[in-house]
Amino acid sequence: MKILFQSVLIILFVSLSAQSYNQNEPKVEDYRNLSMKFMGELKSILQKEIKQNGIVNAVSVCSDTAQTLTQQFAKEHNIYIKRVSAKNRNPINIPNDYESSAIQKLEKLKSEGNLKKETEFFEIVNSNGIKTVNYIKPIVTEGICLSCHGSESTISDDVKQILSNKYPEDKAVGYSIGDLRGIISISKEIK
Ligand code: HEC
């Protein structure tokens, strides 16, 4: 009887600790949801602005709004979050080494025809006792993006003018629908 009681206790203890362990383990769904929420917010601001005030005004609003929103989102969720691109417009959005290699992997997937809607990278890196979660989601070019990231013919002269004034080093043009425009990169240190 005593042995039975003890083993019940042990099982209870093991299952409780397994549960709390699982709860602390970072979940890819949480990071996927954050990236979707962030992109959703950004896109709805962009769409609303284009609809209400036209594409030219959207450029100036978007250039500052995107960064403010990114900073707010990072603070609110206690994460590092950025939109970066190998061909960045805003000098702030240059990828770091980790992000560059993720972009290269995604470009490779794309060239092989394997870049899917669900494609994402999720990795827990352990370096010098510090654990970091890294989540990467591709940002793919859509029709609505072309009036600011497309070719000579899809970007109006007004928009070209503003872009070249504000971003003299702009590399973020010449995209077509379906191209990899960049990535959302989220990181978080975990205990
Ligand atoms: C009205 C013009 C406009 C439209 C439309 C637009 N963008 Fe941008 N985009 C900008 C500007 C301006 C920046 C630079 C400011 C920033 O966001 O940091 C930018 C920056 C970005 C960046 C950050 C990397 C970089 O190049 O600096 C990504 C990623 C991006 N845009 C993706 C998109 C996608 C995807 C769409 C379509 C869904 C889109 N953009 C539509 C103006 C636009």
Boltz pocket constraint, residues with backbone or C-beta under 6 A from the ligand:
constraints:
  - pocket:
      binder: B
      contacts: [[A, 43], [A, 46], [A, 55], [A, 58], [A, 59], [A, 62], [A, 63], [A, 64], [A, 66], [A, 67], [A, 83], [A, 84], [A, 85], [A, 87], [A, 88], [A, 89], [A, 90], [A, 91], [A, 93], [A, 139], [A, 140], [A, 141], [A, 142], [A, 144], [A, 145], [A, 146], [A, 147], [A, 148], [A, 149], [A, 172], [A, 181], [A, 182], [A, 183]]
      max_distance: 6.0
